[in-house]
Amino acid sequence: MTAAPAFGRSRVLRAAVVSIIAAAVAGGLAGCDSASKTSTGGGLSVDVTIADGQVTPANVVLQATVRQPITLHVTSDAADELHVHSVPDHKFEVAAAANQTFEFSVDVPGNVDVELHRLDRTVATIQVRP
C-alpha cells in the first residue's frame, strides 16, 4: 500500500476537523431543549418533572455563568433530594408536590451535576463559565 499524497492527507484531516466541529455543535444543541430557558432577568430556568420513577429532563447539558441565578421549577409525585455538586454545594428537599421552586448560583466555573439522590438520576450537567 502506498502513502497518500500530501494534499490528500490535508483534505482528509480537514474533513475530520469539520466532522468533529459538526458533532460538537450538534451535541451542544442537544442540551437546548424545551425544559430549559433563559429568563428575561438573565438567569437560567429549568422545568423538572418527576413522575412514576422517571425524571424529565435527564442528562441534559446546560450553560450558565458564575453567579448567574439558576432556578429549578419542580413538580414531583415522590419525595427526593436534589443535590447540586458545585461551590457552594446546594441540597434541596423535594416534596411530592407541584410547583416547587429552588434557586441557587455557582461561584466556581466548571461542570456542575444536578442529581436526584433517591432516584439516582442526573437531571443536568451545567457547564458554568467565568
Backbone bond lengths (Angstrom), bond angles and torsions (degrees), N, CA, C in turn:
res aa  C-N    CA-C-N  psi(-1)  N-CA   C-N-CA  omega(-1)  CA-C   N-CA-C  phi
1 M - - - 1.438 - - 1.526 108.97 -
2 T 1.304 118.82 136.30 1.459 121.99 -178.29 1.515 109.91 -99.12
3 A 1.323 115.94 155.86 1.465 121.77 179.30 1.519 109.52 -72.93
4 A 1.317 115.93 146.06 1.466 121.04 178.59 1.522 109.04 -71.62
5 P 1.339 117.44 146.48 1.446 119.67 177.31 1.524 110.13 -60.49
6 A 1.331 116.95 156.61 1.468 122.82 -176.70 1.527 111.34 -55.97
7 F 1.354 117.70 -40.75 1.462 118.86 -178.49 1.526 110.63 -67.77
8 G 1.330 118.92 -29.25 1.459 122.77 177.99 1.520 111.33 -70.15
9 R 1.340 116.49 -39.50 1.471 120.51 178.24 1.516 110.76 -65.50
10 S 1.327 117.83 -40.93 1.467 119.56 -179.14 1.526 110.55 -67.67
11 R 1.329 116.90 -34.09 1.457 120.20 177.63 1.529 110.28 -67.18
12 V 1.337 116.80 -40.98 1.462 121.27 177.99 1.528 109.60 -65.31
13 L 1.336 116.71 -43.33 1.466 120.91 179.05 1.531 110.66 -62.32
14 R 1.317 116.48 -43.24 1.469 121.18 179.18 1.529 110.31 -61.96
15 A 1.326 117.74 -42.46 1.465 121.80 178.85 1.530 110.63 -64.54
16 A 1.330 117.00 -38.73 1.465 120.76 178.42 1.527 110.74 -64.92
17 V 1.325 117.38 -42.98 1.464 121.69 179.24 1.527 110.23 -63.11
18 V 1.323 117.25 -44.16 1.466 120.88 178.57 1.529 110.10 -61.69
19 S 1.323 118.19 -40.80 1.465 121.68 179.09 1.522 111.09 -63.88
20 I 1.331 116.97 -41.34 1.470 120.97 179.26 1.521 110.52 -64.70
21 I 1.322 117.15 -43.87 1.464 121.03 179.24 1.524 109.90 -63.36
22 A 1.325 117.86 -43.87 1.464 121.10 179.74 1.531 110.49 -61.75
23 A 1.335 117.23 -41.47 1.463 120.45 178.87 1.522 110.76 -65.40
24 A 1.328 117.82 -39.49 1.465 121.30 179.02 1.521 111.05 -64.76
25 V 1.324 117.03 -42.75 1.461 120.72 178.86 1.527 110.02 -64.82
26 A 1.319 117.43 -44.27 1.462 120.47 179.29 1.518 110.69 -63.10
27 G 1.332 117.72 -40.41 1.465 121.09 177.80 1.510 111.66 -64.96
28 G 1.323 117.98 -38.95 1.460 121.29 177.82 1.506 111.74 -65.85
29 L 1.328 116.82 -36.93 1.459 120.11 179.27 1.519 111.49 -72.94
30 A 1.322 117.23 -24.48 1.463 119.85 179.69 1.522 110.84 -63.01
31 G 1.332 117.91 -28.89 1.454 121.22 178.20 1.509 113.00 -78.23
32 C 1.316 118.45 -7.14 1.461 122.43 -177.60 1.514 109.21 -96.33
33 D 1.342 117.15 73.66 1.451 118.17 179.55 1.512 110.05 -105.87
34 S 1.316 116.30 -177.99 1.460 120.58 -175.12 1.512 112.46 -70.70
35 A 1.331 119.40 -10.97 1.458 121.41 -178.96 1.524 111.41 -76.68
36 S 1.316 118.67 -17.05 1.453 120.33 -179.17 1.513 110.09 -124.26
37 K 1.313 113.40 148.33 1.455 118.27 178.66 1.513 108.24 -158.26
38 T 1.294 116.40 158.16 1.450 120.88 175.36 1.509 107.40 -96.81
39 S 1.326 115.60 129.06 1.460 119.02 -179.33 1.522 109.80 -78.80
40 T 1.315 116.31 168.36 1.458 120.34 -179.46 1.520 111.03 -65.94
41 G 1.325 118.30 -21.67 1.457 121.66 178.91 1.514 112.76 -82.61
42 G 1.329 118.19 3.09 1.460 121.16 177.85 1.511 113.88 89.59
43 G 1.331 118.57 2.37 1.453 121.09 179.28 1.516 111.82 -91.07
44 L 1.319 115.35 165.16 1.460 122.00 175.85 1.522 107.83 -96.52
45 S 1.319 117.10 132.33 1.453 122.89 -179.77 1.523 108.46 -123.79
46 V 1.341 116.20 130.42 1.463 120.73 -177.48 1.526 108.95 -127.98
47 D 1.331 117.07 126.20 1.460 123.00 174.92 1.518 108.53 -91.02
48 V 1.340 116.72 123.05 1.457 122.29 -177.51 1.522 108.49 -120.74
49 T 1.337 116.35 130.82 1.455 121.63 176.70 1.520 108.82 -122.11
50 I 1.339 115.09 129.73 1.461 121.66 176.01 1.521 106.39 -117.41
51 A 1.341 116.69 117.17 1.460 120.88 -177.86 1.523 109.85 -148.86
52 D 1.310 115.81 132.69 1.471 122.10 176.48 1.527 112.56 53.08
53 G 1.329 116.86 40.14 1.461 121.35 177.20 1.518 114.99 77.43
54 Q 1.321 118.09 8.79 1.467 122.81 179.60 1.525 109.76 -118.87
55 V 1.315 116.24 150.29 1.458 120.95 177.87 1.525 109.80 -122.23
56 T 1.326 114.89 139.80 1.458 122.06 175.20 1.516 107.91 -131.58
57 P 1.304 119.69 126.56 1.463 127.67 -1.39 1.524 111.05 -75.54
58 A 1.312 115.63 168.71 1.460 122.25 176.20 1.522 108.29 -135.84
59 N 1.312 115.21 130.61 1.469 122.62 175.83 1.529 113.98 58.21
60 V 1.318 118.30 33.60 1.463 119.43 176.18 1.523 109.35 -84.60
61 V 1.314 115.67 155.84 1.457 121.94 175.93 1.525 107.21 -109.95
62 L 1.337 115.28 124.72 1.458 121.92 -178.37 1.522 109.71 -121.18
63 Q 1.319 116.24 164.58 1.462 122.03 -178.33 1.527 109.96 -118.87
64 A 1.332 116.66 140.43 1.463 122.00 174.99 1.523 107.73 -152.98
65 T 1.318 115.39 172.84 1.463 120.96 175.39 1.522 109.00 -120.33
66 V 1.332 115.99 161.49 1.455 122.19 179.13 1.532 109.59 -54.59
67 R 1.315 116.20 134.21 1.468 125.93 178.41 1.531 114.74 65.54
68 Q 1.331 117.75 8.95 1.461 120.62 174.76 1.529 108.12 -72.62
69 P 1.332 118.54 134.55 1.468 119.69 177.05 1.531 110.89 -63.81
70 I 1.336 115.98 133.42 1.460 122.61 177.60 1.522 106.93 -123.79
71 T 1.317 116.23 127.31 1.457 121.32 -177.92 1.521 109.71 -122.09
72 L 1.332 115.35 129.23 1.455 121.71 175.02 1.522 107.61 -106.40
73 H 1.328 117.03 122.45 1.465 123.33 176.11 1.526 106.19 -103.21
74 V 1.327 116.25 112.37 1.463 120.67 -170.22 1.523 111.43 -116.89
75 T 1.326 114.83 132.84 1.459 122.89 168.63 1.523 105.96 -121.93
76 S 1.338 116.47 125.32 1.460 119.65 -174.75 1.525 111.42 -138.93
77 D 1.335 115.79 147.50 1.462 120.57 174.60 1.525 111.38 -100.60
78 A 1.354 117.00 5.81 1.462 121.63 179.38 1.528 110.04 -148.93
79 A 1.325 115.45 149.93 1.460 119.97 176.01 1.529 109.60 -71.52
80 D 1.320 116.53 145.43 1.468 122.11 178.15 1.516 107.54 -160.73
81 E 1.309 116.33 -177.89 1.455 121.39 175.33 1.518 108.81 -128.55
82 L 1.331 116.03 124.26 1.464 121.52 172.89 1.516 107.43 -87.67
83 H 1.310 116.17 129.07 1.458 120.82 179.02 1.515 108.09 -121.99
84 V 1.331 115.90 124.58 1.458 122.63 178.03 1.522 106.76 -104.60
85 H 1.335 116.10 110.64 1.460 122.11 -176.75 1.529 108.95 -84.30
86 S 1.329 115.75 83.31 1.458 121.14 -175.83 1.517 109.35 -142.56
87 V 1.325 115.26 -179.94 1.461 122.21 170.55 1.508 106.38 -116.54
88 P 1.355 117.82 112.09 1.465 125.74 -4.14 1.528 112.06 -74.43
89 D 1.331 114.16 159.39 1.458 123.00 178.09 1.533 109.26 -73.67
90 H 1.323 117.98 145.16 1.469 121.41 179.72 1.521 109.78 -132.79
91 K 1.341 116.26 137.76 1.462 122.39 174.97 1.519 107.57 -131.17
92 F 1.341 115.37 134.99 1.458 121.32 -179.67 1.519 108.98 -130.49
93 E 1.336 116.47 129.14 1.457 121.32 175.42 1.523 108.82 -81.01
94 V 1.315 116.03 120.67 1.458 122.42 178.76 1.520 107.90 -96.03
95 A 1.319 116.94 127.92 1.463 122.18 176.44 1.525 109.33 -95.79
96 A 1.305 115.52 163.75 1.466 120.06 173.24 1.527 106.30 -78.90
97 A 1.336 115.26 83.49 1.469 120.97 -174.42 1.526 109.43 -161.08
98 A 1.325 113.99 162.76 1.468 120.47 177.80 1.529 109.95 -93.06
99 N 1.318 115.01 161.92 1.471 123.60 169.17 1.526 114.96 56.87
100 Q 1.333 117.01 47.04 1.460 121.51 174.25 1.523 108.18 -92.00
101 T 1.320 117.01 141.58 1.456 121.04 -178.58 1.525 109.55 -125.71
102 F 1.349 115.07 129.51 1.457 121.53 178.40 1.524 107.99 -127.34
103 E 1.324 116.51 129.23 1.467 121.26 -177.11 1.526 110.35 -121.55
104 F 1.321 114.96 143.28 1.462 120.75 177.75 1.519 109.35 -160.44
105 S 1.311 115.41 172.66 1.461 121.79 170.96 1.522 107.28 -141.78
106 V 1.320 115.80 167.02 1.460 122.18 -177.01 1.523 108.11 -120.64
107 D 1.333 116.61 132.52 1.462 121.45 -175.98 1.527 114.61 -94.94
108 V 1.340 117.17 -16.98 1.469 120.99 -175.42 1.528 108.85 -124.17
109 P 1.336 118.08 128.43 1.472 119.79 179.82 1.529 111.97 -64.23
110 G 1.332 114.42 154.43 1.460 120.96 177.99 1.520 110.11 144.17
111 N 1.329 116.05 -173.99 1.459 121.50 177.89 1.518 109.49 -87.60
112 V 1.320 116.69 125.76 1.460 123.29 -176.15 1.522 108.53 -116.75
113 D 1.329 116.70 119.16 1.459 120.73 178.02 1.520 110.25 -89.48
114 V 1.324 115.82 136.10 1.464 123.08 173.55 1.521 105.72 -111.94
115 E 1.342 115.71 115.18 1.464 120.33 -172.27 1.518 112.02 -125.37
116 L 1.311 114.91 151.83 1.459 122.42 169.32 1.524 106.83 -99.25
117 H 1.330 117.11 119.82 1.456 119.19 -172.80 1.520 113.99 -75.89
118 R 1.303 119.24 -42.21 1.470 119.45 -177.78 1.529 111.36 -71.43
119 L 1.324 117.10 -38.22 1.471 120.23 176.71 1.526 112.08 -80.30
120 D 1.339 116.29 -14.66 1.469 121.66 -178.55 1.530 110.77 55.24
121 R 1.341 115.29 51.21 1.468 122.26 -179.27 1.517 109.70 -128.04
122 T 1.319 115.98 146.10 1.467 121.33 172.68 1.518 107.84 -94.18
123 V 1.323 115.71 122.05 1.458 121.28 177.65 1.526 108.86 -77.77
124 A 1.340 115.72 -49.42 1.465 119.68 -176.50 1.515 110.17 -158.05
125 T 1.313 114.30 156.55 1.461 121.71 165.20 1.515 105.75 -113.44
126 I 1.331 115.79 122.55 1.455 120.90 -178.97 1.519 107.45 -101.83
127 Q 1.320 115.65 119.54 1.463 120.41 177.21 1.527 106.56 -87.26
128 V 1.346 114.56 106.72 1.457 121.21 -175.92 1.528 109.15 -96.79
129 R 1.335 113.79 120.35 1.472 120.96 -179.34 1.527 109.38 -101.58
130 P 1.354 116.45 156.36 1.483 119.49 178.26 1.522 112.10 -61.35
